[in-house]
Amino acid sequence: MNVTINAAIKEQYGKQPRKWHYYLLIFIIIAAIFIWSMTVMNMSGMSKNGVKIAGKIFSGIFHPDLKFLFALDTTGVGYLLLQTIAIAILGTLVGAIIAVPLSFLSATSIMPAWIAYIVRLFIMAVRTVPPFVYGLMFIRVTGPGASAGALTLGLISIGMISKLFIETIEDLDTGIIESMDAAGATTFQKIRFGIIPQLMPDFLSILLYRLDMNLRDASILGLVGAGGIGAPMIFAMNAYKWPQVGSILIGLFVLILVIELISDRIRSYLLKG
């Protein structure tokens, strides 16, 4: 019996197409792209002083300024992290408020195709501009500070949130809506009991994911003066105050870790119950 099964397995295995040459070709292409990409690397600028400076950087980072880390005033890491969280939350909410109507207008299952494609083209145009460019633009409008950061995050959030919202809307189970329509439900009842319960878990999960991203982006946007903890970090780096940089990085690590754990729990609850 076992001999027969083994023979059948070997026979079936022998019928499988041999794809090793495809895998070899893919490997060669990837290796060629990697080698070509390495041509942009220029290591001639590295010197002994560069190695010493790198050593000082890592030494300062692993010996953080504890006074700066645990300070309770507006110059401490705690306050700067709270400001970063506020910027990320405002940016996410602004982006979500704008993305919801754009998503419904871009869904081909709801709107005519020509309207959906026009709105999608607008969303694509918004996503094309890098966050730093938006940050520099809003700094000229509102001045340096948290307002520029919140507006920048709101604008760059529109693209990704809209894209994921559109996919969720187009995957909507229309059978439920048709059943409610046959039962004589009003438009409000169909929206309230047929559409919102299907969309809400995915929508909230997407917003939590975007909030997680915005926390990181808020830290980076601070480098151009758009508020948050990024500006003090770049000032500390320019002044070679590496212990302060280490304190800021520790604060960011703890913040991202806590937010990641909380958002994972919430997403799991929303999707699985």
Secondary structure, DSSP 8 states (H G I E B T S, - for coil): -HHHHHHHHHHHHHHS---HHHHHHHHHHHHHHHHHHGGG---TT--HHHHHHHHHHHHHHTS--HHHHS--STTSHHHHHHHHHHHHHHHHHHHHHHHHHHHHHH-TTTS-HHHHHHHHHHHHHHHHS-HHHHHHHHHHHH-SSHHHHHHHHHHHHHHHHHHHHHHHHHT--HHHHHHHHHTT--HHHHIIIIIHHHHHHHHHHHHHHHHHHHHHHHHHHGGGTSSSSHHHHHHHHHTT-HHHHHHHHHHHHHHHHHHHHHHHHHHHHHHH-
